[in-house]
Amino acid sequence: ELAVISEALYPPLPRYDPADSGANPDFIEIWSKMDLGHIFGFPIWEQAVFELLAPHHEELKSIFTHYAKSGTAGATSANAAPTMQGTELGNLCLDIDILTEKFNMTRVWNIFRRADQVDDTQQKSKADARVIEGEAAKSGDRGLEIHEFYEALIALGFYRFNPEFGE
């Protein structure tokens, strides 16, 4: 009963469907892998952020590749997907001068850890709301793949301009 009533009273907001956006198919695929539900206001701003980033996908992918290759802990073979380590994300933040007194490297590390996190699958049982099914969130592999980089990039933007949010 609780599940039915809750869904009727608080239906989830619809997600933006970029299928007909005309954006690069590679970017659409990356976008579909992203988990932005932990950033305040999602999915209200999803379409606006998608439309802001989509035309710049190639440049952003190039930035990701540059920083992912700048460290020693990237991919082990030429065919493997590069990953961006926390220090490389920190270097990017230093290079673009995003840090302030209220938005410091500790916040960047927290954003890195959240973007790298394997999200939980926990949810209330449809049969009994007191029963939780699924697994809790887990630490990631300590390297951001490109979709996780985009998650971190969006979070960096939100928390940089709202540095006291969540404190």
N, C-alpha and C positions, 0 to 999 in steps of 0.2 A: 504494500500500500504506500509506504513512504517513497519508494522509488517512482511510482506512478504519479503521485501527488507532486513530488519535487520536480519531476521532469515537466509536468504541466504548468507549475507555477514559475519555474526558473528554467525555461528552455535555453540550451546553449546558443550563444550568438553564432550566426552563420560565418563560416570562414570564406575568405576571398578565393575565387576559383580563377587562376591565371590562364586557364587553357586557351581562351580566346583573346588573350592580351596582345598577341603578336610578338611577345618577348622571345629571346633566344631559348630554344628548347632545352639546352644545357642548363640555363639558369632556372627554368621552370622545374626541371628535375631536382636541382639542388634545393630549391625553395620547398619542394614537397617533403624533403628529408628534415627540414628544420623544425625545432620545437621552440616556439616563442611564447608559449602559454604562461611562462613564469614572469614575463615582463608586463608590468602594470598596463592595463587598458587593452590588452590583446583580446580579441581580434579587431577591435574598432579601428585601429590605425594600420591594419595589415595591408590593405590595398594601396594606401598612400606610400608606405615604405617600399612595397614591391615596385611601384611605379617610379620611385626615386632611384632605387638601386638597379633595376633591370637595364636601363640604357648604359650603365657603367660596369656591367658584368665583366667584360674583357679586361678593363683596367684593374678592377678589384681582384680578378683572378691572377693577373700579373703581379700585383702587390703581394698577394698571398704566396705565390710561387717564389718570389724574391726572398721574402722573409723566412719562408719554410726551408729554403736552401741555405740560408745564412748561418745556421747553426750546424752542429755536428751530429745532432740526434734526429735528423730527417729520415727520409726513406732509405732503405738499404740497397735498393736496386733501381735502375732507370725506369723500369716498368711499374714499380710500386707508386701508389699515390703519396705525394709529399704530405707531411704533417707539420704543423706549426707548434713549437714548444712554448712554454710559458715565458721563457726568457726572450724568445723571438717576438712574441706579442708585446712584451715589455719594451723591447727595442723599437718596435713600430710606434708605440705610444710616446716614447721619448723623441723619436724623429719627427712626429707630427705635433709635438708640443701640446698634448692634450691634458697633461697633469696639472693640477692646481693644489692648493693647500687642502681643500676639502675633497678633491678627487685625486687620491694619491695611488701609488703603485700597489698598495694593499688591496684597493678596490679593483684594480686591473687583475690582480691574481685571483680574487674571488670571482670575477667575471669569467676568467679563463677556466677555473675549476667548474663553474656551473655549465659553461658551454661544452666542456669535455665530459660532463656527467652522463652516464647511461640512465635515462629517465625511468622512473618507477612505473610499474604496471598495476599498482594497487588501486583497487576500487571496491566500493561496497557491493556485496552480493545482491543480486536482484531479488533473491528469495528472502534474504534476511539482512537488513541494513546494519545489524550489529556485527556481521561477519565481513572481514576484509580479505579479499582474494588478490593474488599476484605477488610480485616481488618489490621490495623497496629500492629506491634509487641507489646506484653503485658508482663508485669512483670510475672515471674513464681510463683511457690508455695513456694519459699524460701527453697527448698530442692532438691538436685540432685538425680535423679534416676540413675540406673547404666549406661544407654546410655548417659545421660547428664554428668556423671562422666568421661566417656571415652572422650567425647567432651572436657571437661575441661582439662583432662590429655594431650590431643594432643595440645591444645592451650597453656598450661603451657610449654610444650616442645618447641613450636615454639617461644613464646615470651620470654622465659628464654634465649634462644640463639640468639635472635634478640630483645634485650630490648628496643632499640630506635625505632623499627618499630611501627608506629601508634601514635607516640608521637608528 
